Amino acid sequence: MWKKILKHYNSWKLGHKLLCMFVLSSIIPLLLMQIFVFQVNQKQMTEKIDELMVNNLKQIAERVNLNMEVYTNLLYQIYKDELVIDNVSSLNDGQEKQKAVAYNQIVKRLKQYRNSDAGIRCLSIVWHDGMSVIYDFETDSSLNTIWNNYSDMRQIPPYRQSIDAPGMVLTDTMNFKDGENSGHFFHISKRLFDFNDLEKGSIATIIMSVDQKILSSICGNGSKEDVSINFILNQEQRVMSYPDEDFTGNAINPQLSVEDFVKVSGYLRDKNMAINQYEDANTGWIFCNAYDRDYMLKDLSRTQGMQIGITLLLLGFALVLIFYTVRNMDTSVKSVVSGMQEVQKGNLDVVVPVQFFDEIGTIADNFNEMTVKVKELIQEVTQAEENRKNAEIRALEAQINPHFLYNTLDSINWMAIEKEEYEISKMIRNLGVILRYSVNKSNQMVTLLELSDWLEKYMSLQQMRFNDAFSYRLNIDENIYNQKVYKLLLQPFVENAILHGFKEMESGGLLQIDIMPAEYEKGIVIIIEDNGKGMPAEMLKNFNNKDEAICDEGKSIGLHNAFSRINMYYGEAASWNVSSIEGMGTVITLRLPILEEGHVYPEREIK
């Protein structure tokens, strides 16, 4: 297909090619750049908007905390009010006449704590025996209050939650539906003590009820047409404050996300919504913001549209200039081509008219001079063409090298990552490392630390290849990490254990490699052990006979080749032993001296 496309492209006229290249190299890249810049700007703008919204939520939380300080300070005043405490004690222990007086005194005292700007609806004092004194600031009454429907004030959540609490307790917003006393209120409660007799413990609980409209006013919400709303949730996803009071005090359906809840409530429906949250450490409430992302970014979109429009206008102007230039160029080129065609027919006396004094005019003039010498140069041109073809062939051959394979594997790896095939990606990446390690100077020396990294990748790749039919362990004494061995020395042993030792095994295989310092000499000991099928006695005998073991005709990369390389590198200074039991496994022990790269070790054996 690509050959057909290139053939078709190459057959185009020069003007068409220039126009095509202009579209591909200018128009499309510019439009793609505009889209890319728009996406980047949109992302940055969205991040800035989200940051601004979170900062706004923090400010809302700070304002809520300031209001909470007003409530807690007022509650502490009542908590320390000796008149209140004395009368509360009188209601506990006094005579009936004293109780009536004390009741009236408490009501009058509570009435003095009115704060019209704070949104406090009522103050309540509840005794442990169920007796209560309530003053409602809205109704200016101790009888007509928001608690009319509660016969026993000890059952209300603010009282129950404060029984064992050491300090003040903040209770979730509650929904009241009793005519003129309807509304949504949250509560702050605290136990009262008689400071003159602390041993008898708490004598009552004081409860402050606050209208949640205070929270709504701080959040600053409006109608459903607004492009941004603020609301408050608690840790249990119960709504503390919401623009639509019908949802206040209710818990969000666990199956709904916060974004789904906002849409269900009728706000920002069919909008591209964004949610930001901020959790306040003081109240434990979660302050939320939802806004229409498209509305916030409309100016950016309008600007981007203008930029694209201007870009298209400039590109259109450039196209007009290119058309004009291409037309003139086409006329000149046709003149030169016509002369060439005449020469092709054998008419070497043709003269190409020079119409313009540009590069093509220069070409026409030079062409006229060249035709005089064409006959003399035909042979040279033929030879040059042959040389060019040969050079192209050599260039193509030179391209087939390991780097082509590495780059191809890298491309496949990224395709696997894009399709989220991470196991395939891991195998390809490890294979690339293994090939690069294997092909590049296979006879050079590497440290045991580098060798261990390659072995890990090689065994991991084989493990994936055989569907985890075996597991492996690699143990290297860290004291010899920097000692060097020849880089592909162990690969045949590992491959033999996997391909032959674990042959026909679907699971349970174990390959263990231990590398440690030699006990008595300066050298290293390498043990390759597997629990595979083992090997026949005749084969075992051959491998333990050095002359038989190193007998390698150069056609194999198996164990004979591996033992032959050991003998070539180390001579008599190296030794090995192979032990195996059919059906149980094989253990190969290598004893190698420590060599510096390029050094020939004296012929002696490590014990």
C-alpha positions in Angstrom: 0.0 0.0 0.0 2.8 2.4 0.9 4.6 1.6 -2.4 1.4 2.5 -4.3 1.0 5.7 -2.3 4.6 6.7 -3.0 4.4 5.8 -6.6 1.2 7.9 -7.0 2.8 10.8 -5.1 6.0 10.7 -7.2 3.9 10.9 -10.3 2.4 14.2 -9.3 3.4 17.5 -10.8 5.9 19.6 -8.9 3.2 22.3 -8.1 0.9 19.6 -6.6 3.7 18.2 -4.5 4.5 21.7 -3.2 0.9 22.3 -2.3 0.7 18.9 -0.6 3.9 19.5 1.4 2.6 22.9 2.4 -0.6 21.4 3.7 1.2 18.5 5.5 4.1 20.6 6.9 2.3 23.9 7.7 -1.5 23.8 7.8 -2.0 20.5 9.6 0.9 21.0 12.1 -0.4 24.6 12.9 -3.9 23.3 13.5 -2.7 20.5 15.6 -0.5 22.9 17.5 -3.5 25.2 18.1 -5.5 22.2 19.5 -2.5 21.2 21.6 -2.1 24.7 23.0 -5.8 24.9 23.7 -5.7 21.6 25.6 -2.7 22.8 27.6 -4.3 26.2 28.3 -7.6 24.5 29.2 -5.8 22.2 31.6 -3.9 25.0 33.3 -7.0 27.2 33.5 -9.0 24.3 35.0 -6.2 23.8 37.6 -6.3 27.5 38.4 -10.1 27.5 38.7 -10.0 24.4 40.9 -7.3 26.0 43.1 -9.4 29.2 43.3 -12.5 27.2 44.3 -10.6 25.3 47.0 -9.3 28.6 48.4 -12.8 29.9 48.4 -14.0 26.8 50.3 -11.2 27.4 52.8 -12.4 31.0 53.3 -16.0 29.7 53.7 -14.7 27.2 56.3 -12.8 30.0 58.1 -16.0 32.1 58.2 -18.0 29.1 59.6 -15.3 28.6 62.2 -15.5 32.3 63.2 -19.3 31.8 63.7 -18.7 28.6 65.6 -16.4 30.6 67.9 -19.2 33.0 68.6 -21.5 30.1 69.5 -18.9 28.3 71.7 -18.0 31.6 73.5 -21.7 32.2 74.2 -22.1 28.6 75.4 -19.0 29.0 77.7 -20.6 32.1 79.2 -23.7 30.2 80.1 -21.5 27.3 81.2 -19.8 29.6 83.7 -22.9 31.7 84.6 -23.3 31.2 88.3 -26.9 32.4 88.2 -27.7 29.7 85.7 -25.8 27.0 87.6 -27.4 27.9 90.9 -30.9 27.8 89.5 -30.2 24.6 87.7 -29.1 23.1 91.0 -32.2 24.5 92.7 -34.4 22.8 90.1 -32.6 19.6 91.0 -32.7 19.8 94.8 -35.0 22.6 95.8 -38.6 22.8 97.0 -41.5 23.2 94.5 -41.8 26.9 95.2 -38.0 27.3 94.8 -38.2 25.3 91.5 -40.8 27.6 90.1 -38.7 30.6 90.9 -35.6 28.9 89.6 -37.3 28.0 86.3 -38.4 31.7 85.7 -34.9 32.9 86.6 -33.3 30.5 84.1 -35.7 31.6 81.3 -35.0 35.3 82.0 -31.3 34.6 82.0 -31.4 32.6 78.7 -33.5 35.5 77.2 -30.6 37.9 77.9 -28.3 35.8 75.7 -30.2 36.8 72.5 -27.9 37.5 69.6 -30.0 38.4 66.5 -27.0 38.4 64.1 -25.8 34.9 65.1 -28.9 33.0 63.9 -29.4 31.2 67.3 -32.9 29.9 67.4 -33.2 28.6 70.9 -31.3 27.6 74.1 -32.3 24.5 76.0 -31.2 23.1 79.4 -32.0 19.4 79.9 -31.7 17.6 83.2 -30.9 13.9 83.6 -34.4 13.2 84.9 -36.0 14.5 81.7 -36.9 18.0 83.0 -36.0 20.8 80.6 -36.0 24.6 80.3 -36.3 25.9 76.7 -36.3 29.5 75.4 -37.1 30.0 71.7 -35.8 33.4 70.5 -38.0 33.3 67.4 -41.3 32.8 69.2 -40.0 34.7 72.4 -41.5 31.8 74.4 -40.4 28.9 76.6 -43.5 26.9 75.6 -43.8 27.4 71.8 -40.4 26.1 70.7 -38.9 23.9 67.9 -38.9 21.0 70.4 -42.7 20.9 70.9 -42.9 17.4 69.3 -40.3 15.9 71.7 -41.9 14.8 75.0 -38.6 13.6 76.5 -35.6 15.9 75.6 -33.3 13.1 76.7 -34.1 11.3 73.4 -32.9 14.1 71.1 -29.5 13.5 69.3 -27.7 16.6 70.8 -28.4 15.3 74.4 -27.5 11.7 73.7 -24.3 12.6 71.9 -23.1 14.9 74.7 -23.7 12.4 77.6 -20.1 11.0 77.5 -18.4 13.8 75.6 -15.7 15.7 77.6 -16.2 19.0 75.7 -18.6 20.6 73.3 -20.5 18.4 70.7 -21.5 19.6 67.2 -24.7 17.7 66.1 -25.8 17.3 62.4 -28.5 19.5 60.9 -32.0 18.3 61.9 -35.2 18.9 59.9 -38.2 20.3 61.9 -41.7 20.3 60.2 -44.0 21.8 62.8 -45.8 24.7 61.2 -44.2 28.0 62.3 -41.4 26.1 64.0 -40.3 24.3 60.8 -36.8 24.7 59.6 -33.3 23.1 59.6 -31.1 23.6 62.6 -27.7 22.2 63.8 -26.9 22.1 67.5 -24.0 22.6 69.9 -24.3 21.0 73.3 -22.2 20.8 76.5 -22.7 19.3 79.9 -23.1 21.7 82.9 -21.3 21.2 86.3 -21.7 22.8 89.7 -18.2 24.1 90.3 -18.9 24.2 94.1 -19.7 20.4 94.0 -17.9 18.8 91.1 -18.0 15.4 92.7 -21.7 14.9 91.9 -20.8 15.2 88.2 -22.9 16.7 85.5 -26.1 18.4 86.6 -27.6 19.1 83.2 -26.8 19.6 79.5 -27.2 22.9 77.7 -28.1 22.8 74.0 -27.8 25.7 71.5 -29.9 25.4 68.3 -28.6 27.4 65.3 -30.5 28.0 62.0 -28.6 26.4 59.1 -29.5 29.5 57.0 -26.4 31.0 58.6 -24.4 28.3 56.8 -26.3 29.0 53.5 -25.6 32.7 53.7 -21.9 32.0 54.3 -21.8 29.6 51.3 -23.5 32.4 49.2 -25.7 30.2 47.1 -28.4 31.5 44.7 -30.8 29.9 42.2 -30.6 26.8 40.2 -29.4 28.8 37.2 -26.2 29.6 39.0 -23.0 28.2 37.4 -21.5 27.4 40.8 -22.9 26.3 44.1 -21.3 25.6 47.6 -22.7 23.2 50.1 -21.5 21.3 53.3 -21.5 17.6 54.1 -20.4 15.7 57.2 -18.2 12.6 57.3 -21.2 10.3 56.9 -22.2 12.2 53.7 -25.2 13.8 55.4 -26.1 17.2 54.0 -25.4 20.0 56.6 -26.3 22.9 54.3 -27.6 23.0 50.7 -29.0 25.7 48.4 -32.3 23.8 48.3 -33.3 23.3 51.9 -35.4 20.2 51.0 -32.1 18.3 50.8 -30.7 19.7 54.1 -30.5 17.1 56.9 -30.7 14.2 54.5 -28.1 11.6 53.8 -26.8 11.1 50.3 -27.6 7.8 48.7 -24.5 5.7 49.0 -24.9 4.6 45.4 -24.6 8.2 44.2 -21.5 10.2 43.9 -21.4 13.8 45.0 -21.6 14.9 41.3 -24.7 12.6 40.8 -26.3 14.0 43.9 -25.9 17.6 42.6 -27.5 16.7 39.3 -30.4 14.8 41.0 -31.0 17.9 43.2 -31.7 19.9 40.0 -28.5 22.0 40.0 -26.0 22.1 37.1 -28.1 19.4 35.3 -26.8 18.6 31.7 -23.6 20.6 32.5 -20.0 19.6 32.3 -19.6 19.6 36.1 -16.5 19.8 38.2 -16.4 19.0 42.0 -13.9 20.4 44.5 -13.8 19.5 48.2 -12.1 20.8 51.4 -12.3 19.0 54.7 -12.2 21.3 57.7 -10.2 19.9 60.6 -12.1 21.9 63.3 -15.7 20.9 62.5 -14.9 17.7 60.6 -17.3 19.0 57.8 -16.6 18.6 54.1 -17.1 21.9 52.2 -18.0 21.2 48.6 -18.2 23.3 45.4 -19.7 22.3 42.1 -19.3 24.5 39.0 -20.0 24.4 35.3 -16.6 23.8 33.7 -17.7 24.9 30.2 -19.0 28.2 31.5 -15.8 29.0 33.3 -13.8 28.2 30.2 -16.0 29.9 27.6 -13.7 32.9 27.3 -10.8 30.6 26.7 -12.8 28.7 24.0 -13.8 32.0 22.4 -10.1 33.2 22.3 -9.1 29.8 20.9 -11.7 30.2 18.1 -10.4 33.6 17.3 -6.9 32.3 17.1 -7.9 29.5 14.8 -9.8 31.9 12.6 -6.8 34.3 12.3 -4.5 31.3 11.6 -6.8 30.1 8.8 -6.8 33.6 7.3 -3.1 33.8 7.4 -2.8 30.3 5.9 -5.3 31.3 3.1 -3.1 34.3 2.3 -0.1 32.1 2.2 -1.9 29.7 -0.1 -2.7 32.5 -2.6 1.0 33.4 -2.6 2.0 29.8 -3.1 -0.5 29.3 -5.9 1.0 32.4 -7.7 4.6 31.2 -7.2 3.7 27.6 -8.2 2.0 28.8 -11.4 5.1 30.8 -12.5 7.3 27.9 -11.4 5.2 25.5 -13.4 5.5 27.6 -16.5 9.3 27.6 -16.2 9.5 24.0 -15.4 7.3 23.0 -18.3 9.7 24.9 -20.6 12.7 23.1 -19.2 10.9 19.8 -19.3 9.9 20.3 -22.9 13.6 21.0 -23.8 14.6 17.8 -21.9 12.0 15.8 -23.8 13.5 17.0 -27.1 16.9 16.0 -25.9 15.5 12.6 -24.9 14.3 12.2 -28.5 17.9 12.8 -29.6 17.6 16.5 -30.5 20.7 17.9 -28.8 20.3 21.2 -30.7 17.3 22.3 -28.7 17.5 25.7 -26.9 15.3 26.3 -23.8 14.0 29.9 -23.6 15.0 31.6 -20.3 11.8 33.4 -19.1 12.8 34.5 -15.6 16.1 35.1 -13.9 15.4 32.9 -10.9 16.8 29.5 -10.1 14.8 27.8 -12.8 16.0 30.4 -15.3 19.5 29.5 -14.2 18.7 25.9 -14.7 17.5 26.5 -18.2 20.6 28.5 -19.1 22.8 25.8 -17.7 20.8 23.1 -19.5 21.4 24.8 -22.8 25.2 24.7 -22.1 24.9 21.1 -20.9 23.3 19.8 -24.0 26.6 20.6 -25.8 28.4 18.2 -23.6 25.8 15.5 -23.3 27.3 13.1 -25.7 30.6 13.2 -23.8 29.0 12.6 -20.5 26.6 9.8 -21.4 29.1 7.1 -20.4 30.0 8.9 -17.2 26.3 9.3 -16.3 25.7 5.6 -16.9 28.6 4.6 -14.7 27.5 7.1 -12.0 24.0 5.6 -12.1 25.4 2.1 -11.6 27.6 3.4 -8.7 24.5 5.0 -7.1 22.5 1.8 -7.2 25.3 -0.1 -5.6 25.6 2.6 -2.9 21.9 2.3 -2.2 22.1 -1.4 -1.9 25.0 -1.1 0.6 23.1 1.5 2.5 20.1 -0.7 2.7 22.2 -3.6 3.9 23.9 -1.5 6.5 20.5 -0.6 8.0 19.9 -4.3 8.9 21.7 -4.3 12.2 20.8 -4.9 15.8 19.6 -1.4 16.3 16.8 -2.0 13.9 15.7 -4.9 16.1 16.0 -2.8 19.3 14.0 0.1 17.9 11.3 -2.3 16.6 11.0 -3.9 19.9 10.8 -0.5 21.6 7.9 0.5 19.2 6.1 -2.7 20.0 6.6 -2.1 23.7 5.0 1.3 23.5 2.0 -0.1 21.5 1.5 -2.7 24.2 1.6 0.0 26.9 -0.9 2.1 25.0 -3.2 -1.0 24.9 -2.5 -1.6 28.6 -0.9 -4.9 27.9 1.6 -4.5 30.7 2.7 -8.2 30.9 3.4 -8.1 27.1 5.3 -4.8 27.6 7.3 -6.3 30.4 8.3 -9.3 28.3 9.2 -7.1 25.3 11.3 -4.7 27.5 13.1 -7.6 29.1 13.7 -9.2 25.7 15.2 -6.0 24.4 17.6 -5.8 27.4 18.5 -9.4 26.9 19.2 -9.0 23.2 21.2 -5.8 23.7 23.2 -7.5 26.5 23.7 -10.7 24.4 24.7 -9.1 21.1 26.9 -6.3 22.3 30.4 -7.6 22.9 29.3 -11.1 24.0 32.8 -12.0 25.2 33.4 -9.0 27.4 33.4 -9.3 31.2 30.7 -7.9 33.5 30.3 -7.6 37.3 28.2 -10.2 39.1 25.8 -7.4 39.9 25.2 -6.7 36.2 25.0 -10.4 35.6 22.3 -10.8 38.3 20.2 -8.1 36.6 20.4 -9.8 33.3 19.6 -13.2 34.8 16.6 -11.8 36.6 15.2 -10.5 33.3 16.1 -13.6 31.4 14.5 -16.0 33.9 11.5 -13.7 34.3 11.0 -13.7 30.5 11.3 -17.5 30.4 8.9 -17.8 33.3 6.3 -15.7 31.4 6.9 -17.8 28.3 6.2 -21.0 30.1 3.1 -19.7 32.0 4.8 -19.8 35.4 5.5 -23.5 35.1 8.5 -22.8 37.3 9.8 -20.3 39.8 13.3 -19.2 40.4 15.7 -17.9 43.1 18.9 -15.9 42.6 21.2 -15.5 45.6 24.5 -13.6 45.2 26.8 -12.8 48.1 26.9 -9.0 48.2 30.6 -9.1 49.0 31.4 -10.3 45.5 29.0 -8.0 43.6 32.0 -6.2 41.9 33.8 -9.4 40.9 33.7 -10.0 37.1 32.9 -13.0 34.9 32.3 -13.4 31.2 28.8 -12.0 30.5 27.0 -15.0 28.8 28.8 -17.7 30.8 25.8 -18.9 32.7 23.1 -18.5 30.0 23.4 -22.0 28.6 23.1 -23.6 32.0 20.0 -21.6 32.8 18.5 -22.3 29.4 19.2 -26.0 29.7 17.5 -26.3 33.1 14.4 -24.5 31.8 14.1 -26.1 28.3 15.2 -29.6 29.2 14.9 -29.9 33.0 11.4 -28.5 33.2 10.2 -30.1 29.9 6.6 -31.2 30.0 6.2 -29.7 33.5 3.1 -27.5 33.8 3.9 -26.3 37.4 6.1 -26.8 40.4 9.4 -26.2 38.8 12.1 -24.5 40.9 15.4 -23.1 39.5 17.9 -21.8 42.1 21.2 -20.1 41.4 23.6 -19.4 44.3 26.9 -17.4 43.7 29.3 -17.2 46.7 33.0 -16.8 47.4 35.2 -19.9 47.3 35.9 -21.2 50.8 39.6 -21.8 50.6 40.9 -20.0 47.5 40.4 -16.6 45.8 37.5 -17.4 43.5 33.8 -17.9 43.3 31.5 -20.9 43.4 28.3 -21.0 41.2 25.6 -23.6 41.9 22.7 -24.0 39.4 20.1 -26.4 40.8 16.7 -27.5 39.4 14.1 -30.0 40.4 13.4 -31.0 36.8 13.5 -34.4 35.1 17.2 -34.9 35.5 19.5 -36.5 32.9 20.5 -40.0 32.0 23.6 -41.6 33.6 25.5 -41.7 30.3 25.0 -38.0 29.7 26.0 -37.2 33.3 29.2 -39.2 32.8 30.1 -37.3 29.7 29.6 -33.9 31.4 31.8 -34.9 34.3 34.6 -36.0 32.0 36.4 -32.9 31.0 37.6 -34.1 27.6 34.1 -35.2 26.7 32.4 -32.1 28.2 34.5 -29.6 26.1 34.0 -31.5 22.9 32.1 -28.9 20.9 32.1 -28.6 17.1 30.8 -25.0 17.2 27.3 -25.9 16.1 25.7 -25.8 19.5 25.1 -23.2 22.3 24.3 -26.0 24.8 26.2 -27.4 27.8 29.1 -28.7 25.7 29.6 -25.2 24.3 29.3 -23.7 27.8 32.0 -26.1 29.3 34.2 -25.4 26.2 34.0 -21.6 26.9 34.9 -22.1 30.6 37.9 -24.2 29.6 38.9 -21.5 26.9 38.6 -18.6 29.4 40.1 -20.2 32.5 42.0 -23.3 31.5 42.9 -25.6 34.4 42.0 -22.9 36.9 38.3 -23.8 36.6 36.5 -26.9 37.4 32.9 -28.2 37.5 30.8 -31.0 38.7 27.4 -32.2 37.5 25.1 -34.4 39.7 21.7 -35.5 38.6 19.0 -38.0 39.5 16.4 -38.8 36.9 13.0 -37.6 37.9 14.4 -35.5 40.8 16.6 -32.8 39.3 20.1 -31.6 38.4 22.8 -29.7 40.3 25.7 -28.1 38.4 28.6 -26.6 40.5 31.1 -24.3 38.8 34.3 -23.2 40.5 35.9 -20.2 38.8 38.9 -18.0 39.6 38.7 -14.3 39.8 39.9 -12.7 36.6 40.5 -9.2 35.5 39.3 -8.5 31.9 41.9 -9.6 29.4 44.0 -11.5 32.0 44.9 -15.1 31.4 44.8 -17.0 34.8 47.6 -19.5 35.6 46.5 -23.1 35.2 45.5 -24.3 38.6 42.3 -25.7 40.2 40.2 -24.1 42.9 39.5 -26.5 45.7 
